[in-house]
Amino acid sequence: MKTRRSVIVVGVVVFATLAMVLPAVQVCRDWAYIDQNSGSRKGYRDWSLGWRSGSWYQASAVEAFMRSNHPAEFHQDWVSYAGTGRNLFGGAILRGHGRPGPILSLKPELIDDYCRSASETEKRRLYDVLKSRDKGNIQELVDEIYKASMLETDHKTEPSGGANRR
């Protein structure tokens, strides 16, 4: 009886210790970066034991344009925008990242939509403004792109559209 009680107490102590320690132990870190010049994004997961998994890359339309039309002038400048450390249960226990600026608010899909209808000059201007690091000019361009996106969305959902005609 005494041995059984000792085993139960040791089990409870071990369980309580693990329940307090494991949530605080970082097992991996999710990283994400944005290219400040083009809006392309990439990321991966670094594990505490030294391996890397889950690598991904999302090239923007600006990158595709520059690589095909101005490859010698295309340069990337990657800045971290997410660096989340995770415990054994997947919970975030650490956050750390850089400050990419207004480019981060431009979602890749929005850049791609803008570039679909933009001229080559407008695409090049987008790259040049982003590369300049002038936060004021970048914010103006971001606002322009959002306005153009809103107008296009409004145009697509007008009540006088073909689907609403009798």
N, C-alpha and C positions, 0 to 999 in steps of 0.2 A: 504494500500500500504506500509506504514511504517512497519507494523508488518511482512508482507511478506519479505521485505528486511532484517529485523532483523533475521528472521528464516534462510534465505539463508546465511547470513554472519556467523551466529553461526554454521550452517552446514558445511560451508567451513572451518572454524577454527577447528572444531572437526575433520573433515576429514584430514586436513593438520597435525594436531597434531598426530593423529593415524598413518598416513603414515610415520612420522618421528620416532615415538616411537616403533611401533610394530616390525620393522626389527631389532631393537637392543635388544629385549627381548628374552632371551633364554627360550624355552619351553621344550626342551629335550636334552639329550646327548647320542650319540651312542658310546658305549665302545666295544673294541676288544682286546683280550689278546692272547698271544702265550706262550705255555709251552716250555721253553728254553731247556728242557731235551728231548722232544720227537717231537716237531713241531706241536703238536695238537693245535687247535684254538677254542676260544669260544667268545661269545659276547652277548650284549643285549642293550636295549634302556631304559634309566632312564628318566622319565618325571618329570618336575618341581613340579607337584602336589603330588609326592611321589610314584607313581606306576611304575612298570617295565614291559616291553613288548618285544616281538621279540627275546627272548632268543634262541641261537643256539649253537651247539657244533659240532666240526669236529675232531674226533679222528684220529690220524695218524697211519700208519702201525707200526711204532716203538712202540707207546703206546699199540696197540693190541698185538704185539709180547711180550713186557715186562710184560703185565698183564697176559698173558697165560703161559709164560715160567719162569719169574722171578718176581712174584708179590711182594715178600717181599723186593726186591731191587728197585722197581719202585717208584720214587718220582717225583712229579711235581713242577715246579717253574714258576708260571704265571707272565708274565710281560705285561703291557699295551703297545700296539702299535698303538692304535687309541683312541681318546677321543674327539670327535667332537661335540661341542655344536651347536644346530640348532634353528633358529627362527621360527615364526609361518608359514612362507612361505617355510621352508625346507632349507633355505640358511645356510651355515656354518658361525658361528660368533665367534667360539672359537675352538682352537685346543690345545690338550695337551696329551702327551703320554710318555712312558718310552723309553728306548733304549735296545731293545732285542739283538742287535748284528747280526752277519752273518746268524743266523738261520732264520731270517725274509725273507731272499732272497730265501730260499728253500720253494717253494710252496708245499702244501699238496699233490697235484697230483704227483709231482716229487719225493717226499719221497716215496709215495706208489708204483710208477713205479720201483724205485730203490729196494725197499724191496721185490717186486715180484720175482726178479731174484737173490737177495742176499742170501747168506748162513746165518745160525743162528749166526755164528761167526761174519759175517759182520754187521748184524743187531745189535748185542750186542755192537760191536765196535762203531757203529754210536751213540747209546745211551750213551756209556761211554765218547766219545769225546764231544758230546753236553753237557753232565753233567759237564765236566771238566771246562767249561767256558774259556778255552784257545783259545782266538780269532784266533791266528795263526793256530792252529791245526783244529779248526772248519772251518776256511776259506779254508784250504787245502782240507778238506773233502767235503765241498760244491762244490769246483772246480772239484773234482773227480767225484762227482755225476752228475754235469752238463756235464762233458766230456762223461761219460758213457751214459747219456741221448742223447747227440748229436750223438754218434756212433750208438746207437740203432735206432734213427730216420733216420740217413743216410742209415743204413742197410735196413730199411723198405721201403725206397724210391729209391732204386737202380734201374737203367734202365734195369738190367738183371733179374728183378723180374718176377715171373710167369705171371703177368698180361701183361707183354710186350713181351712175347714169341709168335712166330708164329707157 
